Amino acid sequence: ELVLNNGVDPATGVQLISVNGKPGRDIEFQDYDEVWAAWKKFLKFYTDLAVESDYVCDRSLKKHDSDAFASSLIDNCMQCGKTLKNGGAEFDFVSQSNIGTSIIGDALAVLKKLVFEEKKVAFKELRAALDANWQGEKNQKMRRLALSVPKFGNDEDYVDCLTADVYESYLELLPAYHNERYGRGPFGCGYTMSTSNISSYVPCGMDVGATPDGRYAGAPLNEGASPCLGADRRGPTAVLKSVSKLPNQRMAGGQLLNMKFSPSALAGEDNLEKFVAFLEANRILGNFHIQFNIVSSEELRDAKLHPERHQNLMVRVAGYCALFTSLIPEVQDAIIARTEMAGF
């Protein structure tokens, strides 16, 4: 969002950083390479800020929250007489939780294909459509074009490779950073990448405007390494194939892939055998982590309308389980919006 607006936050008009060194949101990109260069510049800027924030937090915790009990349960803290925040752990890595990587991949695919390759949409037209949150007949037509561009989760190299590039752009930055305990004992003291962002993709999306992939302003971002809501249209195996193209072996903080199946998809021995084969395929492909809801969208919608009928409905949210009726409406809607796979 900031790249497309020359570093200006559309919500406040404040310019935080500039692509071209000029004030204001006026920007024009000549080709996809210029967009990608701007993305990497901004990513470095904000990663620097994130690490600075960690330092402030760690110094505060070291002083005000010694966490003696937790430290006593971690190898090496008792032996060296140090708490976790003072460098007592044997291993010490910070796992940054990245949100919206699939959104970025899908958005870059739209820019690359529609604006620069096929030239069906001018950059300023696209940005005007985003400013209008895709409202209006002309902008809705443009949105339909954006939705027709390949989306991550369908085993299409065009967008899967762009999404993998987003991961790589972050991973290549991390070796330059160390946490606040660096040089004070623990092994590592560096940063690693993770998409285990629990349910924060919903509230974070509330602060992000419309995006080029066709998403409306305020809608959830994608969760974990999962495709964007409703973008995976070619079945569960295609999702696994797309995720397998990401640098999963380098994601030491974990990858989170959520999927939803209808109960009928696992009914009977034959379908259960297919499900086991599906899990084995996921392992062979080298994917990190996968978790499921086996529940129909119809039941979830009824549970939202009539919570008293579904008091015991447990769902997998994102890294944790919760009673569906206890979740805020926005998270309920996001779970309902996940693609319901009818079979393998």
Residue pairs with C-beta under 8 A, 6 or more apart in sequence:
1 10
1 208
1 209
1 211
2 8
2 9
2 16
2 17
2 42
3 19
3 35
3 38
3 39
3 42
4 27
4 127
4 130
4 212
5 25
5 27
5 127
6 15
6 18
6 19
6 20
6 22
6 24
6 25
6 26
6 27
7 15
7 16
7 17
7 18
7 19
7 25
7 42
8 14
8 15
8 16
8 24
8 25
9 15
9 16
10 25
10 131
10 209
11 207
11 209
15 23
15 24
15 25
17 41
17 42
17 45
19 27
19 38
19 41
19 42
20 27
28 123
28 124
29 35
29 38
29 115
29 116
29 123
31 116
32 108
32 111
32 112
32 116
32 117
35 108
35 111
35 112
36 108
36 165
39 104
39 108
39 169
40 169
43 169
43 170
43 173
44 173
47 170
47 173
47 177
50 96
51 177
51 179
51 191
54 94
54 179
54 180
55 179
55 180
58 85
58 179
58 180
58 181
59 180
61 67
61 85
62 83
62 85
62 86
62 180
65 85
66 83
66 85
66 86
67 83
67 84
67 85
68 83
70 84
71 77
71 78
71 82
71 83
71 84
71 88
72 78
74 84
74 88
74 89
74 90
75 89
75 90
76 88
76 89
76 90
76 186
77 83
77 84
77 88
77 89
80 88
80 185
81 88
82 88
82 185
85 181
86 181
86 184
87 181
87 184
87 185
87 186
88 185
88 186
89 181
89 186
90 186
90 187
91 186
91 187
91 188
92 179
92 181
92 186
92 187
92 188
92 189
93 179
93 188
93 189
93 190
93 191
93 192
93 252
93 253
94 179
94 190
94 191
94 192
95 191
95 192
95 193
95 194
95 196
95 252
95 253
95 254
96 174
96 191
96 192
96 193
96 194
96 253
97 194
97 195
97 196
97 197
97 198
97 200
97 253
98 170
98 193
98 194
98 195
98 197
99 195
99 197
99 200
99 201
99 204
99 221
99 223
100 201
100 204
100 205
100 208
100 221
100 222
101 163
101 166
101 167
101 195
101 222
101 225
102 152
102 153
102 163
102 222
102 225
102 226
102 227
102 228
102 231
103 211
103 213
103 215
103 221
103 222
103 228
104 163
104 166
105 152
105 159
105 160
105 162
105 163
105 164
105 165
105 166
106 149
106 151
106 152
106 159
106 163
106 211
106 212
106 213
106 228
106 231
107 211
107 212
107 213
108 162
108 165
108 166
109 149
109 150
109 151
109 158
109 159
109 162
109 213
110 126
110 146
110 149
110 212
110 213
110 214
111 123
111 126
111 212
112 162
113 149
113 150
113 158
114 120
114 121
114 126
114 145
114 146
114 149
115 121
115 122
115 123
115 126
120 145
121 142
121 145
125 142
126 142
126 212
128 139
129 138
129 139
129 142
129 143
129 210
130 209
130 210
130 211
130 212
131 209
131 210
132 139
133 209
133 210
133 216
133 217
134 140
134 142
134 143
134 210
134 214
134 216
143 214
146 212
146 213
146 214
147 213
147 214
149 159
149 213
150 156
150 158
150 159
151 159
151 213
151 227
151 228
151 231
151 232
151 233
152 159
152 160
152 163
152 227
152 228
152 231
152 242
153 226
153 227
153 228
153 231
153 232
153 234
153 238
153 239
153 242
153 243
154 227
154 231
154 232
154 233
154 234
154 238
154 239
154 242
155 234
155 237
155 238
155 241
155 242
156 242
157 245
160 242
160 245
161 245
163 242
163 245
163 246
164 245
164 246
164 247
167 193
167 246
167 247
167 251
168 247
170 193
171 193
171 247
171 250
174 190
174 191
174 192
174 193
175 190
177 190
177 191
178 189
178 190
178 191
179 189
179 190
179 191
181 189
182 189
182 190
183 189
192 251
192 252
192 253
193 250
193 251
193 252
193 253
194 251
194 252
194 253
194 254
194 255
195 224
195 225
195 251
195 254
195 255
195 256
196 224
196 253
196 254
196 255
196 256
196 289
196 319
197 223
197 224
197 256
197 318
198 317
198 318
198 319
198 320
199 223
199 317
199 318
199 331
199 334
201 220
201 221
201 222
201 223
201 224
201 318
201 334
202 220
202 328
202 330
202 331
202 334
203 330
204 221
205 218
205 219
205 220
205 221
206 218
206 330
208 217
208 218
208 221
209 217
209 218
210 216
210 217
213 228
213 231
215 228
219 229
220 229
220 330
220 334
220 337
221 228
222 228
222 229
223 256
223 258
223 318
223 334
224 255
224 256
224 257
224 258
224 318
224 319
225 243
225 246
225 255
225 256
225 257
225 288
226 239
226 256
226 257
226 258
226 259
226 338
227 239
227 242
227 339
229 334
229 337
229 338
229 339
230 337
230 338
230 339
231 339
232 238
232 239
232 242
232 339
233 339
235 341
235 343
235 344
236 259
236 261
236 278
236 341
236 344
237 278
237 281
237 344
239 257
239 259
240 278
240 281
240 282
240 285
240 287
240 290
241 285
243 255
243 257
243 285
243 287
244 285
244 286
244 287
246 255
248 255
248 286
248 287
248 288
249 286
251 288
254 288
254 289
255 287
255 288
255 289
256 289
256 291
256 318
256 319
257 287
257 288
257 289
257 290
257 291
258 290
258 291
258 292
258 293
258 316
258 318
258 338
259 290
259 291
259 292
259 293
259 338
259 339
259 341
260 292
260 293
260 294
260 295
260 297
260 335
260 338
260 339
260 340
260 341
261 292
261 293
261 294
261 340
261 341
261 342
262 294
262 296
262 340
262 341
262 342
263 294
263 295
263 296
264 342
265 271
265 275
265 294
265 341
265 342
265 343
265 344
266 272
266 275
266 294
271 343
271 344
274 343
274 344
275 344
277 344
278 344
279 290
282 290
291 316
291 319
292 316
293 315
293 316
293 335
293 338
295 313
295 315
296 340
297 336
297 340
299 310
299 313
300 313
300 315
300 324
300 332
300 335
300 336
301 336
302 309
302 310
303 309
303 310
303 313
303 324
303 325
303 332
304 324
304 329
304 332
304 333
304 336
307 325
310 324
310 325
311 323
311 325
312 323
313 323
313 324
313 325
314 321
314 322
314 323
314 324
315 321
315 322
315 323
315 324
315 327
315 335
317 327
317 331
317 335
324 332
324 335
327 335
